[in-house]
Amino acid sequence: MKKSIKYFRPLYVLLLLLVAFTVLAIGLILSSSFHSSSNTPILMLKLNTANDEKTLYRKLLVNGELDKGKKFKVKNEEIVDASDIFIDHVNRKSNSIYLTVKKHVLKDQFKKQVHSPIYDRMIKQVVKEQQHPIFVFTMFKTKNHYYAYLALNAGIDDTGTIYRYSKKDKKMSGIGQTSNDEHVAAIREITR
């Protein structure tokens, strides 16, 4: 009986090592696939600096970070600048700011009038959620989705937020941010 136990110990140790290496290999594979998927670009962005001194091109990655991108032209994307439709008010009792929307007509980059209930929902969400004056609010319609870029006039931070509109949830969710004084001027979806 002692003889058979001696043979099983090395086999048992070998089996444990094989299981450990398998678990390690699977972990590395999953880690690398997660890492590569979080670095997958989803949008191409054309950014203008505050005074339109410079135009920059960036890729927005799945993880919300910006990476260097290539120059692109806007083709079928619709761009609607709604920065000037908001009126900010001060609630004297709570000393807070709230927004309303003035009567407006939305126009695309070609000065053509646009009507969309989705744009209306996006504007209502901004009014409902924001408590600072709006500096830039631009909406984008691509082949597959609606997006928005919002920069507040908070006086503290110059970053802006890029949103994707969900038709299912009927609301915008942040998917990335620009830095400093860079504002999104155009968006192109990356199709696979």
C-alpha positions as CSV (number, residue, x, y, z in Angstrom):
1,M,0.0,0.0,0.0
2,K,2.9,2.4,0.8
3,K,4.3,1.8,-2.6
4,S,1.1,2.9,-4.4
5,I,0.9,6.1,-2.4
6,K,4.4,7.1,-3.5
7,Y,3.3,6.9,-7.1
8,F,0.2,8.9,-6.6
9,R,1.9,11.9,-4.9
10,P,3.9,12.9,-8.0
11,L,0.8,12.4,-10.1
12,Y,-1.3,14.5,-7.7
13,V,1.3,17.3,-7.7
14,L,1.5,17.2,-11.5
15,L,-2.3,17.4,-11.7
16,L,-2.4,20.4,-9.3
17,L,0.3,22.2,-11.4
18,L,-1.6,21.5,-14.6
19,V,-4.8,23.0,-13.1
20,A,-2.8,26.0,-11.8
21,F,-1.3,26.7,-15.2
22,T,-4.6,26.3,-16.9
23,V,-6.2,28.8,-14.5
24,L,-3.3,31.2,-15.0
25,A,-3.6,30.8,-18.8
26,I,-7.3,31.5,-18.8
27,G,-6.8,34.5,-16.6
28,L,-4.2,36.0,-19.0
29,I,-6.4,35.4,-22.0
30,L,-9.4,37.0,-20.3
31,S,-7.2,39.9,-19.1
32,S,-5.8,40.6,-22.5
33,S,-9.2,40.4,-24.2
34,F,-10.7,42.8,-21.7
35,H,-7.7,45.1,-22.1
36,S,-7.9,45.1,-25.9
37,S,-11.7,45.6,-25.8
38,S,-11.4,48.5,-23.5
39,N,-9.0,50.1,-26.0
40,T,-11.4,49.5,-28.9
41,P,-12.3,52.8,-30.6
42,I,-16.0,53.6,-31.0
43,L,-16.0,57.2,-32.3
44,M,-13.8,59.5,-34.3
45,L,-13.9,63.0,-32.9
46,K,-13.0,66.3,-34.5
47,L,-12.2,68.8,-31.8
48,N,-11.8,72.5,-31.9
49,T,-10.0,74.5,-29.3
50,A,-11.8,77.4,-27.6
51,N,-10.9,80.1,-30.1
52,D,-10.9,77.7,-33.1
53,E,-7.1,78.1,-33.2
54,K,-6.5,74.4,-33.7
55,T,-8.4,71.4,-35.0
56,L,-7.5,68.1,-33.4
57,Y,-8.6,64.6,-34.3
58,R,-9.1,61.9,-31.6
59,K,-10.5,58.4,-31.2
60,L,-12.9,57.8,-28.3
61,L,-12.2,54.4,-26.8
62,V,-14.8,52.1,-25.1
63,N,-13.2,52.9,-21.7
64,G,-14.0,56.6,-22.3
65,E,-10.4,57.7,-22.9
66,L,-9.2,59.7,-25.9
67,D,-6.4,58.6,-28.2
68,K,-4.8,60.1,-31.3
69,G,-7.0,59.8,-34.3
70,K,-6.9,60.5,-38.1
71,K,-8.4,63.4,-40.0
72,F,-11.9,62.7,-41.4
73,K,-14.6,64.6,-43.2
74,V,-18.2,64.9,-42.1
75,K,-20.4,63.2,-44.7
76,N,-23.9,62.1,-43.7
77,E,-23.7,63.1,-40.0
78,E,-26.1,65.8,-38.9
79,I,-24.7,68.5,-36.5
80,V,-27.1,70.7,-34.6
81,D,-25.6,73.5,-32.4
82,A,-28.1,74.3,-29.6
83,S,-25.8,76.2,-27.4
84,D,-27.8,79.4,-27.4
85,I,-31.3,78.1,-26.7
86,F,-30.8,77.9,-22.9
87,I,-31.6,80.6,-20.4
88,D,-30.1,80.4,-16.9
89,H,-32.0,81.7,-13.9
90,V,-31.1,82.0,-10.2
91,N,-33.4,80.6,-7.6
92,R,-32.9,83.2,-4.9
93,K,-34.3,81.0,-2.1
94,S,-31.9,78.1,-2.7
95,N,-29.2,80.2,-4.4
96,S,-29.0,77.7,-7.2
97,I,-29.2,78.0,-11.0
98,Y,-31.8,76.4,-13.1
99,L,-32.3,76.4,-16.9
100,T,-35.2,77.0,-19.2
101,V,-35.3,76.9,-23.0
102,K,-36.2,79.9,-25.1
103,K,-38.4,79.6,-28.2
104,H,-36.1,78.2,-30.9
105,V,-35.7,76.6,-34.3
106,L,-33.1,73.9,-34.6
107,K,-30.9,74.0,-37.7
108,D,-28.2,71.6,-38.9
109,Q,-24.7,72.6,-40.1
110,F,-26.2,73.5,-43.5
111,K,-28.7,75.9,-41.9
112,K,-31.5,73.5,-42.8
113,Q,-34.3,73.3,-40.2
114,V,-34.5,70.0,-38.3
115,H,-37.3,68.4,-36.3
116,S,-36.6,65.4,-34.0
117,P,-38.4,64.2,-30.9
118,I,-35.0,62.8,-29.8
119,Y,-33.4,66.2,-29.9
120,D,-36.3,67.5,-27.8
121,R,-35.7,64.7,-25.3
122,M,-32.0,65.5,-25.1
123,I,-32.7,69.2,-24.5
124,K,-35.2,68.4,-21.8
125,Q,-32.7,66.1,-20.1
126,V,-30.1,68.9,-20.0
127,V,-32.7,71.4,-18.6
128,K,-33.7,68.8,-15.9
129,E,-30.2,67.8,-14.8
130,Q,-27.9,70.7,-15.2
131,Q,-27.4,73.4,-12.6
132,H,-24.9,75.6,-14.5
133,P,-25.1,77.8,-17.5
134,I,-24.5,76.0,-20.8
135,F,-21.4,77.0,-22.8
136,V,-21.6,74.5,-25.6
137,F,-24.4,72.0,-26.4
138,T,-24.1,70.3,-29.8
139,M,-26.2,67.3,-30.9
140,F,-25.0,64.8,-33.6
141,K,-27.1,62.3,-35.6
142,T,-25.0,59.5,-37.2
143,K,-26.2,56.6,-39.2
144,N,-26.8,54.5,-36.1
145,H,-27.1,56.7,-33.0
146,Y,-27.6,60.2,-31.6
147,Y,-24.8,61.8,-29.6
148,A,-24.3,65.1,-27.8
149,Y,-21.5,67.2,-26.5
150,L,-22.0,69.4,-23.4
151,A,-19.6,71.9,-21.9
152,L,-20.8,73.9,-18.9
153,N,-19.9,77.5,-18.1
154,A,-19.1,76.5,-14.5
155,G,-15.9,78.6,-14.3
156,I,-14.1,75.8,-12.5
157,D,-13.5,73.1,-15.1
158,D,-13.2,73.3,-18.9
159,T,-13.9,69.7,-19.6
160,G,-16.9,68.7,-21.7
161,T,-18.8,65.5,-21.7
162,I,-19.7,63.3,-24.7
163,Y,-23.1,61.5,-24.5
164,R,-24.8,58.8,-26.4
165,Y,-28.6,58.8,-26.5
166,S,-30.3,55.4,-25.8
167,K,-33.5,55.0,-27.7
168,K,-34.4,52.2,-25.3
169,D,-33.9,54.2,-22.1
170,K,-34.9,57.5,-23.8
171,K,-32.0,59.4,-22.2
172,M,-28.3,60.4,-22.6
173,S,-25.5,58.7,-20.8
174,G,-21.9,60.0,-20.7
175,I,-19.4,58.0,-22.6
176,G,-16.3,60.2,-22.5
177,Q,-14.8,63.6,-21.8
178,T,-12.7,66.1,-23.6
179,S,-9.9,67.9,-21.8
180,N,-9.3,71.6,-21.2
181,D,-10.7,73.9,-23.9
182,E,-11.3,71.2,-26.6
183,H,-14.9,71.1,-27.9
184,V,-16.4,68.4,-30.1
185,A,-17.2,69.8,-33.6
186,A,-17.9,66.6,-35.4
187,I,-18.4,62.9,-34.7
188,R,-18.0,59.9,-36.9
189,E,-18.9,56.4,-35.8
190,I,-16.3,53.7,-36.3
191,T,-18.0,50.7,-38.0
192,R,-16.6,47.3,-38.0
